[in-house]
Amino acid sequence: MSTTISILADIPEELHDALRGYLDTHPDWDQSRVLSAALSLFLMQNGTTDRRTTRVYLDSLFRRELPTAC
């Protein structure tokens, strides 16, 4: 079973501004999609071998809908 985790995090203002600028110029992306791609890539680069993490990354990049928790 998949569990959804809501993340409330303070990020440096520079990252916030960069994310806002990116989203303003890439209307097909949203905050959730960017964060899913970034977090899954970070986990893959730091030793996660679970193929589901790779799937989330690829789905985020290629705009496939991510599975939602029931």
PQR file with spaces between the fields and no chain letter, atoms N, CA, C, O and H, PARSE charges and radii, in Angstrom:
ATOM       1  N    MET     1       0.845   -1.181    0.000 -0.4000 1.5000
ATOM       2  CA   MET     1       0.000    0.000    0.000 -0.0000 2.0000
ATOM       3  C    MET     1       0.886    1.238    0.000  0.5500 1.7000
ATOM       4  O    MET     1       1.892    1.290    0.706 -0.5500 1.4000
ATOM       5  N    SER     2       0.514    2.213   -0.779 -0.4000 1.5000
ATOM       6  CA   SER     2       1.261    3.451   -0.894 -0.0000 2.0000
ATOM       7  C    SER     2       0.754    4.460    0.138  0.5500 1.7000
ATOM       8  O    SER     2      -0.451    4.598    0.346 -0.5500 1.4000
ATOM       9  H    SER     2      -0.303    2.171   -1.353  0.4000 1.0000
ATOM      10  N    THR     3       1.676    5.152    0.772 -0.4000 1.5000
ATOM      11  CA   THR     3       1.333    6.168    1.745 -0.0000 2.0000
ATOM      12  C    THR     3       1.761    7.521    1.217  0.5500 1.7000
ATOM      13  O    THR     3       2.886    7.675    0.742 -0.5500 1.4000
ATOM      14  H    THR     3       2.656    5.040    0.603  0.4000 1.0000
ATOM      15  N    THR     4       0.884    8.497    1.293 -0.4000 1.5000
ATOM      16  CA   THR     4       1.219    9.851    0.885 -0.0000 2.0000
ATOM      17  C    THR     4       1.778   10.598    2.080  0.5500 1.7000
ATOM      18  O    THR     4       1.221   10.548    3.176 -0.5500 1.4000
ATOM      19  H    THR     4      -0.030    8.372    1.678  0.4000 1.0000
ATOM      20  N    ILE     5       2.882   11.290    1.857 -0.4000 1.5000
ATOM      21  CA   ILE     5       3.510   12.093    2.901 -0.0000 2.0000
ATOM      22  C    ILE     5       3.464   13.542    2.445  0.5500 1.7000
ATOM      23  O    ILE     5       3.983   13.877    1.380 -0.5500 1.4000
ATOM      24  H    ILE     5       3.335   11.330    0.966  0.4000 1.0000
ATOM      25  N    SER     6       2.854   14.390    3.232 -0.4000 1.5000
ATOM      26  CA   SER     6       2.860   15.816    2.930 -0.0000 2.0000
ATOM      27  C    SER     6       4.132   16.409    3.493  0.5500 1.7000
ATOM      28  O    SER     6       4.516   16.112    4.624 -0.5500 1.4000
ATOM      29  H    SER     6       2.432   14.119    4.097  0.4000 1.0000
ATOM      30  N    ILE     7       4.781   17.238    2.714 -0.4000 1.5000
ATOM      31  CA   ILE     7       6.038   17.836    3.145 -0.0000 2.0000
ATOM      32  C    ILE     7       5.859   19.344    3.233  0.5500 1.7000
ATOM      33  O    ILE     7       5.492   20.009    2.265 -0.5500 1.4000
ATOM      34  H    ILE     7       4.469   17.479    1.795  0.4000 1.0000
ATOM      35  N    LEU     8       6.125   19.848    4.398 -0.4000 1.5000
ATOM      36  CA   LEU     8       6.156   21.289    4.616 -0.0000 2.0000
ATOM      37  C    LEU     8       7.591   21.597    5.006  0.5500 1.7000
ATOM      38  O    LEU     8       8.050   21.195    6.075 -0.5500 1.4000
ATOM      39  H    LEU     8       6.424   19.307    5.185  0.4000 1.0000
ATOM      40  N    ALA     9       8.291   22.303    4.147 -0.4000 1.5000
ATOM      41  CA   ALA     9       9.711   22.538    4.393 -0.0000 2.0000
ATOM      42  C    ALA     9      10.077   23.977    4.066  0.5500 1.7000
ATOM      43  O    ALA     9       9.579   24.569    3.108 -0.5500 1.4000
ATOM      44  H    ALA     9       7.918   22.629    3.279  0.4000 1.0000
ATOM      45  N    ASP    10      10.955   24.515    4.886 -0.4000 1.5000
ATOM      46  CA   ASP    10      11.526   25.816    4.581 -0.0000 2.0000
ATOM      47  C    ASP    10      12.690   25.577    3.639  0.5500 1.7000
ATOM      48  O    ASP    10      13.539   24.720    3.885 -0.5500 1.4000
ATOM      49  H    ASP    10      11.359   24.034    5.664  0.4000 1.0000
ATOM      50  N    ILE    11      12.722   26.346    2.551 -0.4000 1.5000
ATOM      51  CA   ILE    11      13.838   26.243    1.621 -0.0000 2.0000
ATOM      52  C    ILE    11      14.470   27.615    1.497  0.5500 1.7000
ATOM      53  O    ILE    11      13.814   28.633    1.719 -0.5500 1.4000
ATOM      54  H    ILE    11      12.033   27.042    2.351  0.4000 1.0000
ATOM      55  N    PRO    12      15.749   27.641    1.142 -0.5600 1.5000
ATOM      56  CA   PRO    12      16.407   28.938    0.984  0.2800 2.0000
ATOM      57  C    PRO    12      15.681   29.794   -0.059  0.5500 1.7000
ATOM      58  O    PRO    12      15.134   29.282   -1.036 -0.5500 1.4000
ATOM      59  N    GLU    13      15.693   31.084    0.172 -0.4000 1.5000
ATOM      60  CA   GLU    13      15.002   32.011   -0.717 -0.0000 2.0000
ATOM      61  C    GLU    13      15.486   31.882   -2.157  0.5500 1.7000
ATOM      62  O    GLU    13      14.701   32.023   -3.094 -0.5500 1.4000
ATOM      63  H    GLU    13      16.137   31.499    0.966  0.4000 1.0000
ATOM      64  N    GLU    14      16.789   31.612   -2.333 -0.4000 1.5000
ATOM      65  CA   GLU    14      17.342   31.467   -3.671 -0.0000 2.0000
ATOM      66  C    GLU    14      16.695   30.295   -4.419  0.5500 1.7000
ATOM      67  O    GLU    14      16.403   30.401   -5.610 -0.5500 1.4000
ATOM      68  H    GLU    14      17.426   31.497   -1.571  0.4000 1.0000
ATOM      69  N    LEU    15      16.474   29.177   -3.716 -0.4000 1.5000
ATOM      70  CA   LEU    15      15.810   28.030   -4.342 -0.0000 2.0000
ATOM      71  C    LEU    15      14.350   28.345   -4.640  0.5500 1.7000
ATOM      72  O    LEU    15      13.830   27.966   -5.689 -0.5500 1.4000
ATOM      73  H    LEU    15      16.711   29.091   -2.748  0.4000 1.0000
ATOM      74  N    HIS    16      13.701   29.029   -3.730 -0.4000 1.5000
ATOM      75  CA   HIS    16      12.306   29.411   -3.928 -0.0000 2.0000
ATOM      76  C    HIS    16      12.170   30.295   -5.166  0.5500 1.7000
ATOM      77  O    HIS    16      11.284   30.083   -5.995 -0.5500 1.4000
ATOM      78  H    HIS    16      14.124   29.338   -2.878  0.4000 1.0000
ATOM      79  N    ASP    17      13.047   31.280   -5.285 -0.4000 1.5000
ATOM      80  CA   ASP    17      13.006   32.176   -6.442 -0.0000 2.0000
ATOM      81  C    ASP    17      13.291   31.428   -7.733  0.5500 1.7000
ATOM      82  O    ASP    17      12.635   31.663   -8.748 -0.5500 1.4000
ATOM      83  H    ASP    17      13.766   31.452   -4.612  0.4000 1.0000
ATOM      84  N    ALA    18      14.271   30.524   -7.700 -0.4000 1.5000
ATOM      85  CA   ALA    18      14.610   29.746   -8.893 -0.0000 2.0000
ATOM      86  C    ALA    18      13.452   28.836   -9.287  0.5500 1.7000
ATOM      87  O    ALA    18      13.142   28.702  -10.471 -0.5500 1.4000
ATOM      88  H    ALA    18      14.804   30.334   -6.876  0.4000 1.0000
ATOM      89  N    LEU    19      12.806   28.203   -8.293 -0.4000 1.5000
ATOM      90  CA   LEU    19      11.665   27.331   -8.580 -0.0000 2.0000
ATOM      91  C    LEU    19      10.515   28.143   -9.158  0.5500 1.7000
ATOM      92  O    LEU    19       9.892   27.724  -10.133 -0.5500 1.4000
ATOM      93  H    LEU    19      13.058   28.311   -7.331  0.4000 1.0000
ATOM      94  N    ARG    20      10.232   29.283   -8.576 -0.4000 1.5000
ATOM      95  CA   ARG    20       9.161   30.136   -9.087 -0.0000 2.0000
ATOM      96  C    ARG    20       9.448   30.550  -10.526  0.5500 1.7000
ATOM      97  O    ARG    20       8.557   30.513  -11.374 -0.5500 1.4000
ATOM      98  H    ARG    20      10.738   29.623   -7.784  0.4000 1.0000
ATOM      99  N    GLY    21      10.693   30.944  -10.802 -0.4000 1.5000
ATOM     100  CA   GLY    21      11.068   31.327  -12.162 -0.0000 2.0000
ATOM     101  C    GLY    21      10.919   30.172  -13.142  0.5500 1.7000
ATOM     102  O    GLY    21      10.444   30.355  -14.262 -0.5500 1.4000
ATOM     103  H    GLY    21      11.417   30.973  -10.113  0.4000 1.0000
ATOM     104  N    TYR    22      11.326   28.985  -12.715 -0.4000 1.5000
ATOM     105  CA   TYR    22      11.202   27.809  -13.581 -0.0000 2.0000
ATOM     106  C    TYR    22       9.738   27.510  -13.881  0.5500 1.7000
ATOM     107  O    TYR    22       9.367   27.290  -15.034 -0.5500 1.4000
ATOM     108  H    TYR    22      11.712   28.836  -11.805  0.4000 1.0000
ATOM     109  N    LEU    23       8.913   27.502  -12.844 -0.4000 1.5000
ATOM     110  CA   LEU    23       7.498   27.191  -13.019 -0.0000 2.0000
ATOM     111  C    LEU    23       6.786   28.245  -13.864  0.5500 1.7000
ATOM     112  O    LEU    23       5.855   27.927  -14.603 -0.5500 1.4000
ATOM     113  H    LEU    23       9.214   27.681  -11.907  0.4000 1.0000
ATOM     114  N    ASP    24       7.223   29.493  -13.755 -0.4000 1.5000
ATOM     115  CA   ASP    24       6.632   30.561  -14.570 -0.0000 2.0000
ATOM     116  C    ASP    24       6.912   30.369  -16.055  0.5500 1.7000
ATOM     117  O    ASP    24       6.105   30.758  -16.899 -0.5500 1.4000
ATOM     118  H    ASP    24       7.980   29.751  -13.155  0.4000 1.0000
ATOM     119  N    THR    25       8.051   29.773  -16.369 -0.4000 1.5000
ATOM     120  CA   THR    25       8.430   29.600  -17.771 -0.0000 2.0000
ATOM     121  C    THR    25       8.169   28.192  -18.299  0.5500 1.7000
ATOM     122  O    THR    25       8.375   27.931  -19.484 -0.5500 1.4000
ATOM     123  H    THR    25       8.707   29.457  -15.683  0.4000 1.0000
ATOM     124  N    HIS    26       7.722   27.289  -17.445 -0.4000 1.5000
ATOM     125  CA   HIS    26       7.417   25.910  -17.848 -0.0000 2.0000
ATOM     126  C    HIS    26       6.040   25.528  -17.304  0.5500 1.7000
ATOM     127  O    HIS    26       5.948   24.823  -16.299 -0.5500 1.4000
ATOM     128  H    HIS    26       7.554   27.501  -16.482  0.4000 1.0000
ATOM     129  N    PRO    27       4.968   25.986  -17.958 -0.5600 1.5000
ATOM     130  CA   PRO    27       3.616   25.782  -17.426  0.2800 2.0000
ATOM     131  C    PRO    27       3.173   24.322  -17.364  0.5500 1.7000
ATOM     132  O    PRO    27       2.185   24.009  -16.699 -0.5500 1.4000
ATOM     133  N    ASP    28       3.884   23.426  -18.042 -0.4000 1.5000
ATOM     134  CA   ASP    28       3.516   22.009  -17.977 -0.0000 2.0000
ATOM     135  C    ASP    28       4.063   21.330  -16.720  0.5500 1.7000
ATOM     136  O    ASP    28       3.728   20.177  -16.449 -0.5500 1.4000
ATOM     137  H    ASP    28       4.686   23.680  -18.582  0.4000 1.0000
ATOM     138  N    TRP    29       4.890   22.021  -15.960 -0.4000 1.5000
ATOM     139  CA   TRP    29       5.416   21.515  -14.691 -0.0000 2.0000
ATOM     140  C    TRP    29       4.694   22.224  -13.546  0.5500 1.7000
ATOM     141  O    TRP    29       4.254   23.365  -13.686 -0.5500 1.4000
ATOM     142  H    TRP    29       5.163   22.958  -16.180  0.4000 1.0000
ATOM     143  N    ASP    30       4.577   21.527  -12.407 -0.4000 1.5000
ATOM     144  CA   ASP    30       4.068   22.152  -11.190 -0.0000 2.0000
ATOM     145  C    ASP    30       4.992   21.777  -10.035  0.5500 1.7000
ATOM     146  O    ASP    30       5.888   20.947  -10.190 -0.5500 1.4000
ATOM     147  H    ASP    30       4.934   20.600  -12.294  0.4000 1.0000
ATOM     148  N    GLN    31       4.769   22.388   -8.895 -0.4000 1.5000
ATOM     149  CA   GLN    31       5.633   22.195   -7.738 -0.0000 2.0000
ATOM     150  C    GLN    31       5.739   20.728   -7.347  0.5500 1.7000
ATOM     151  O    GLN    31       6.828   20.247   -7.034 -0.5500 1.4000
ATOM     152  H    GLN    31       4.041   23.063   -8.770  0.4000 1.0000
ATOM     153  N    SER    32       4.642   20.029   -7.364 -0.4000 1.5000
ATOM     154  CA   SER    32       4.637   18.626   -6.972 -0.0000 2.0000
ATOM     155  C    SER    32       5.481   17.775   -7.918  0.5500 1.7000
ATOM     156  O    SER    32       6.236   16.908   -7.479 -0.5500 1.4000
ATOM     157  H    SER    32       3.758   20.420   -7.618  0.4000 1.0000
ATOM     158  N    ARG    33       5.349   18.028   -9.203 -0.4000 1.5000
ATOM     159  CA   ARG    33       6.110   17.273  -10.198 -0.0000 2.0000
ATOM     160  C    ARG    33       7.605   17.536  -10.060  0.5500 1.7000
ATOM     161  O    ARG    33       8.405   16.604  -10.128 -0.5500 1.4000
ATOM     162  H    ARG    33       4.736   18.733   -9.560  0.4000 1.0000
ATOM     163  N    VAL    34       7.988   18.793   -9.868 -0.4000 1.5000
ATOM     164  CA   VAL    34       9.401   19.145   -9.693 -0.0000 2.0000
ATOM     165  C    VAL    34       9.969   18.465   -8.446  0.5500 1.7000
ATOM     166  O    VAL    34      11.054   17.886   -8.492 -0.5500 1.4000
ATOM     167  H    VAL    34       7.337   19.551   -9.813  0.4000 1.0000
ATOM     168  N    LEU    35       9.242   18.535   -7.344 -0.4000 1.5000
ATOM     169  CA   LEU    35       9.747   17.949   -6.107 -0.0000 2.0000
ATOM     170  C    LEU    35       9.826   16.431   -6.189  0.5500 1.7000
ATOM     171  O    LEU    35      10.763   15.841   -5.650 -0.5500 1.4000
ATOM     172  H    LEU    35       8.360   19.006   -7.306  0.4000 1.0000
ATOM     173  N    SER    36       8.870   15.784   -6.847 -0.4000 1.5000
ATOM     174  CA   SER    36       8.928   14.330   -7.025 -0.0000 2.0000
ATOM     175  C    SER    36      10.144   13.938   -7.849  0.5500 1.7000
ATOM     176  O    SER    36      10.850   12.988   -7.510 -0.5500 1.4000
ATOM     177  H    SER    36       8.110   16.263   -7.285  0.4000 1.0000
ATOM     178  N    ALA    37      10.388   14.667   -8.929 -0.4000 1.5000
ATOM     179  CA   ALA    37      11.551   14.375   -9.771 -0.0000 2.0000
ATOM     180  C    ALA    37      12.848   14.603   -8.997  0.5500 1.7000
ATOM     181  O    ALA    37      13.760   13.778   -9.055 -0.5500 1.4000
ATOM     182  H    ALA    37       9.815   15.438   -9.205  0.4000 1.0000
ATOM     183  N    ALA    38      12.933   15.707   -8.280 -0.4000 1.5000
ATOM     184  CA   ALA    38      14.158   16.035   -7.558 -0.0000 2.0000
ATOM     185  C    ALA    38      14.432   15.048   -6.422  0.5500 1.7000
ATOM     186  O    ALA    38      15.564   14.598   -6.250 -0.5500 1.4000
ATOM     187  H    ALA    38      12.192   16.377   -8.232  0.4000 1.0000
ATOM     188  N    LEU    39      13.408   14.717   -5.657 -0.4000 1.5000
ATOM     189  CA   LEU    39      13.602   13.806   -4.533 -0.0000 2.0000
ATOM     190  C    LEU    39      13.939   12.398   -5.013  0.5500 1.7000
ATOM     191  O    LEU    39      14.815   11.747   -4.445 -0.5500 1.4000
ATOM     192  H    LEU    39      12.488   15.083   -5.797  0.4000 1.0000
ATOM     193  N    SER    40      13.260   11.924   -6.043 -0.4000 1.5000
ATOM     194  CA   SER    40      13.555   10.588   -6.543 -0.0000 2.0000
ATOM     195  C    SER    40      14.964   10.525   -7.140  0.5500 1.7000
ATOM     196  O    SER    40      15.660    9.525   -6.960 -0.5500 1.4000
ATOM     197  H    SER    40      12.548   12.452   -6.505  0.4000 1.0000
ATOM     198  N    LEU    41      15.394   11.571   -7.845 -0.4000 1.5000
ATOM     199  CA   LEU    41      16.753   11.593   -8.381 -0.0000 2.0000
ATOM     200  C    LEU    41      17.769   11.594   -7.248  0.5500 1.7000
ATOM     201  O    LEU    41      18.762   10.869   -7.316 -0.5500 1.4000
ATOM     202  H    LEU    41      14.829   12.383   -7.992  0.4000 1.0000
ATOM     203  N    PHE    42      17.543   12.389   -6.213 -0.4000 1.5000
ATOM     204  CA   PHE    42      18.439   12.415   -5.057 -0.0000 2.0000
ATOM     205  C    PHE    42      18.559   11.022   -4.438  0.5500 1.7000
ATOM     206  O    PHE    42      19.665   10.565   -4.149 -0.5500 1.4000
ATOM     207  H    PHE    42      16.737   12.978   -6.158  0.4000 1.0000
ATOM     208  N    LEU    43      17.432   10.349   -4.235 -0.4000 1.5000
ATOM     209  CA   LEU    43      17.463    9.020   -3.636 -0.0000 2.0000
ATOM     210  C    LEU    43      18.197    8.022   -4.523  0.5500 1.7000
ATOM     211  O    LEU    43      18.958    7.195   -4.020 -0.5500 1.4000
ATOM     212  H    LEU    43      16.533   10.720   -4.470  0.4000 1.0000
ATOM     213  N    MET    44      17.981    8.085   -5.829 -0.4000 1.5000
ATOM     214  CA   MET    44      18.668    7.176   -6.746 -0.0000 2.0000
ATOM     215  C    MET    44      20.175    7.413   -6.716  0.5500 1.7000
ATOM     216  O    MET    44      20.956    6.462   -6.749 -0.5500 1.4000
ATOM     217  H    MET    44      17.362    8.756   -6.238  0.4000 1.0000
ATOM     218  N    GLN    45      20.582    8.669   -6.655 -0.4000 1.5000
ATOM     219  CA   GLN    45      22.009    8.995   -6.658 -0.0000 2.0000
ATOM     220  C    GLN    45      22.682    8.651   -5.337  0.5500 1.7000
ATOM     221  O    GLN    45      23.909    8.586   -5.261 -0.5500 1.4000
ATOM     222  H    GLN    45      19.948    9.441   -6.628  0.4000 1.0000
ATOM     223  N    ASN    46      21.887    8.432   -4.299 -0.4000 1.5000
ATOM     224  CA   ASN    46      22.447    8.171   -2.980 -0.0000 2.0000
ATOM     225  C    ASN    46      22.133    6.775   -2.474  0.5500 1.7000
ATOM     226  O    ASN    46      21.996    6.560   -1.270 -0.5500 1.4000
ATOM     227  H    ASN    46      20.890    8.485   -4.361  0.4000 1.0000
ATOM     228  N    GLY    47      22.021    5.832   -3.390 -0.4000 1.5000
ATOM     229  CA   GLY    47      22.007    4.434   -3.008 -0.0000 2.0000
ATOM     230  C    GLY    47      20.686    3.707   -2.985  0.5500 1.7000
ATOM     231  O    GLY    47      20.678    2.501   -2.737 -0.5500 1.4000
ATOM     232  H    GLY    47      22.133    6.006   -4.368  0.4000 1.0000
ATOM     233  N    THR    48      19.570    4.363   -3.227 -0.4000 1.5000
ATOM     234  CA   THR    48      18.297    3.655   -3.255 -0.0000 2.0000
ATOM     235  C    THR    48      18.266    2.764   -4.491  0.5500 1.7000
ATOM     236  O    THR    48      18.488    3.229   -5.609 -0.5500 1.4000
ATOM     237  H    THR    48      19.576    5.342   -3.429  0.4000 1.0000
ATOM     238  N    THR    49      17.989    1.481   -4.280 -0.4000 1.5000
ATOM     239  CA   THR    49      17.963    0.539   -5.401 -0.0000 2.0000
ATOM     240  C    THR    49      16.548    0.078   -5.728  0.5500 1.7000
ATOM     241  O    THR    49      16.361   -0.764   -6.606 -0.5500 1.4000
ATOM     242  H    THR    49      17.809    1.103   -3.372  0.4000 1.0000
ATOM     243  N    ASP    50      15.572    0.607   -5.049 -0.4000 1.5000
ATOM     244  CA   ASP    50      14.178    0.237   -5.291 -0.0000 2.0000
ATOM     245  C    ASP    50      13.742    0.761   -6.661  0.5500 1.7000
ATOM     246  O    ASP    50      13.796    1.964   -6.917 -0.5500 1.4000
ATOM     247  H    ASP    50      15.724    1.291   -4.336  0.4000 1.0000
ATOM     248  N    ARG    51      13.321   -0.128   -7.517 -0.4000 1.5000
ATOM     249  CA   ARG    51      12.918    0.259   -8.871 -0.0000 2.0000
ATOM     250  C    ARG    51      11.715    1.200   -8.871  0.5500 1.7000
ATOM     251  O    ARG    51      11.508    1.932   -9.838 -0.5500 1.4000
ATOM     252  H    ARG    51      13.277   -1.105   -7.309  0.4000 1.0000
ATOM     253  N    ARG    52      10.934    1.192   -7.816 -0.4000 1.5000
ATOM     254  CA   ARG    52       9.779    2.096   -7.746 -0.0000 2.0000
ATOM     255  C    ARG    52      10.241    3.547   -7.715  0.5500 1.7000
ATOM     256  O    ARG    52       9.577    4.429   -8.260 -0.5500 1.4000
ATOM     257  H    ARG    52      11.102    0.597   -7.030  0.4000 1.0000
ATOM     258  N    THR    53      11.381    3.789   -7.074 -0.4000 1.5000
ATOM     259  CA   THR    53      11.932    5.146   -7.043 -0.0000 2.0000
ATOM     260  C    THR    53      12.319    5.587   -8.450  0.5500 1.7000
ATOM     261  O    THR    53      12.070    6.726   -8.844 -0.5500 1.4000
ATOM     262  H    THR    53      11.920    3.072   -6.632  0.4000 1.0000
ATOM     263  N    THR    54      12.924    4.682   -9.199 -0.4000 1.5000
ATOM     264  CA   THR    54      13.274    4.978  -10.586 -0.0000 2.0000
ATOM     265  C    THR    54      12.026    5.243  -11.408  0.5500 1.7000
ATOM     266  O    THR    54      12.015    6.135  -12.256 -0.5500 1.4000
ATOM     267  H    THR    54      13.127    3.756   -8.880  0.4000 1.0000
ATOM     268  N    ARG    55      10.979    4.477  -11.162 -0.4000 1.5000
ATOM     269  CA   ARG    55       9.717    4.650  -11.883 -0.0000 2.0000
ATOM     270  C    ARG    55       9.124    6.030  -11.607  0.5500 1.7000
ATOM     271  O    ARG    55       8.649    6.694  -12.529 -0.5500 1.4000
ATOM     272  H    ARG    55      10.988    3.752  -10.472  0.4000 1.0000
ATOM     273  N    VAL    56       9.147    6.465  -10.350 -0.4000 1.5000
ATOM     274  CA   VAL    56       8.628    7.797  -10.001 -0.0000 2.0000
ATOM     275  C    VAL    56       9.422    8.870  -10.744  0.5500 1.7000
ATOM     276  O    VAL    56       8.848    9.826  -11.266 -0.5500 1.4000
ATOM     277  H    VAL    56       9.533    5.925   -9.602  0.4000 1.0000
ATOM     278  N    TYR    57      10.734    8.709  -10.788 -0.4000 1.5000
ATOM     279  CA   TYR    57      11.577    9.677  -11.484 -0.0000 2.0000
ATOM     280  C    TYR    57      11.218    9.756  -12.969  0.5500 1.7000
ATOM     281  O    TYR    57      11.004   10.842  -13.508 -0.5500 1.4000
ATOM     282  H    TYR    57      11.201    7.933  -10.364  0.4000 1.0000
ATOM     283  N    LEU    58      11.156    8.608  -13.616 -0.4000 1.5000
ATOM     284  CA   LEU    58      10.844    8.587  -15.047 -0.0000 2.0000
ATOM     285  C    LEU    58       9.432    9.084  -15.329  0.5500 1.7000
ATOM     286  O    LEU    58       9.210    9.816  -16.294 -0.5500 1.4000
ATOM     287  H    LEU    58      11.330    7.725  -13.179  0.4000 1.0000
ATOM     288  N    ASP    59       8.481    8.690  -14.492 -0.4000 1.5000
ATOM     289  CA   ASP    59       7.108    9.171  -14.671 -0.0000 2.0000
ATOM     290  C    ASP    59       7.028   10.686  -14.511  0.5500 1.7000
ATOM     291  O    ASP    59       6.286   11.354  -15.232 -0.5500 1.4000
ATOM     292  H    ASP    59       8.661    8.095  -13.709  0.4000 1.0000
ATOM     293  N    SER    60       7.794   11.223  -13.565 -0.4000 1.5000
ATOM     294  CA   SER    60       7.814   12.678  -13.370 -0.0000 2.0000
ATOM     295  C    SER    60       8.379   13.384  -14.594  0.5500 1.7000
ATOM     296  O    SER    60       7.837   14.399  -15.031 -0.5500 1.4000
ATOM     297  H    SER    60       8.397   10.681  -12.980  0.4000 1.0000
ATOM     298  N    LEU    61       9.454   12.860  -15.146 -0.4000 1.5000
ATOM     299  CA   LEU    61      10.080   13.489  -16.305 -0.0000 2.0000
ATOM     300  C    LEU    61       9.194   13.445  -17.544  0.5500 1.7000
ATOM     301  O    LEU    61       9.135   14.404  -18.313 -0.5500 1.4000
ATOM     302  H    LEU    61       9.894   12.035  -14.792  0.4000 1.0000
ATOM     303  N    PHE    62       8.507   12.324  -17.729 -0.4000 1.5000
ATOM     304  CA   PHE    62       7.744   12.133  -18.946 -0.0000 2.0000
ATOM     305  C    PHE    62       6.253   12.366  -18.760  0.5500 1.7000
ATOM     306  O    PHE    62       5.441   11.962  -19.592 -0.5500 1.4000
ATOM     307  H    PHE    62       8.554   11.545  -17.104  0.4000 1.0000
ATOM     308  N    ARG    63       5.902   13.023  -17.656 -0.4000 1.5000
ATOM     309  CA   ARG    63       4.543   13.516  -17.400 -0.0000 2.0000
ATOM     310  C    ARG    63       3.487   12.428  -17.278  0.5500 1.7000
ATOM     311  O    ARG    63       2.317   12.665  -17.575 -0.5500 1.4000
ATOM     312  H    ARG    63       6.562   13.351  -16.980  0.4000 1.0000
ATOM     313  N    ARG    64       3.883   11.254  -16.850 -0.4000 1.5000
ATOM     314  CA   ARG    64       2.888   10.216  -16.583 -0.0000 2.0000
ATOM     315  C    ARG    64       2.346   10.460  -15.190  0.5500 1.7000
ATOM     316  O    ARG    64       3.079   10.882  -14.296 -0.5500 1.4000
ATOM     317  H    ARG    64       4.834   11.061  -16.608  0.4000 1.0000
ATOM     318  N    GLU    65       1.072   10.199  -15.006 -0.4000 1.5000
ATOM     319  CA   GLU    65       0.450   10.409  -13.709 -0.0000 2.0000
ATOM     320  C    GLU    65       1.035    9.446  -12.692  0.5500 1.7000
ATOM     321  O    GLU    65       1.171    8.252  -12.959 -0.5500 1.4000
ATOM     322  H    GLU    65       0.476    9.856  -15.732  0.4000 1.0000
ATOM     323  N    LEU    66       1.381    9.973  -11.521 -0.4000 1.5000
ATOM     324  CA   LEU    66       1.909    9.138  -10.451 -0.0000 2.0000
ATOM     325  C    LEU    66       0.751    8.479   -9.718  0.5500 1.7000
ATOM     326  O    LEU    66      -0.315    9.077   -9.576 -0.5500 1.4000
ATOM     327  H    LEU    66       1.270   10.943  -11.304  0.4000 1.0000
ATOM     328  N    PRO    67       0.954    7.245   -9.249 -0.5600 1.5000
ATOM     329  CA   PRO    67      -0.121    6.577   -8.495  0.2800 2.0000
ATOM     330  C    PRO    67      -0.445    7.359   -7.224  0.5500 1.7000
ATOM     331  O    PRO    67       0.451    7.920   -6.593 -0.5500 1.4000
ATOM     332  N    THR    68      -1.702    7.396   -6.855 -0.4000 1.5000
ATOM     333  CA   THR    68      -2.112    8.085   -5.640 -0.0000 2.0000
ATOM     334  C    THR    68      -2.463    7.066   -4.574  0.5500 1.7000
ATOM     335  O    THR    68      -2.808    5.925   -4.881 -0.5500 1.4000
ATOM     336  H    THR    68      -2.430    6.940   -7.368  0.4000 1.0000
ATOM     337  N    ALA    69      -2.374    7.476   -3.339 -0.4000 1.5000
ATOM     338  CA   ALA    69      -2.718    6.604   -2.220 -0.0000 2.0000
ATOM     339  C    ALA    69      -4.228    6.438   -2.150  0.5500 1.7000
ATOM     340  O    ALA    69      -4.979    7.354   -2.484 -0.5500 1.4000
ATOM     341  H    ALA    69      -2.094    8.403   -3.089  0.4000 1.0000
ATOM     342  N    CYS    70      -4.659    5.287   -1.721 -0.4000 1.5000
ATOM     343  CA   CYS    70      -6.099    5.034   -1.579 -0.0000 2.0000
ATOM     344  C    CYS    70      -6.598    5.526   -0.249  0.5500 1.7000
ATOM     345  O    CYS    70      -7.785    5.400    0.050 -0.5500 1.4000
ATOM     346  H    CYS    70      -4.049    4.542   -1.449  0.4000 1.0000
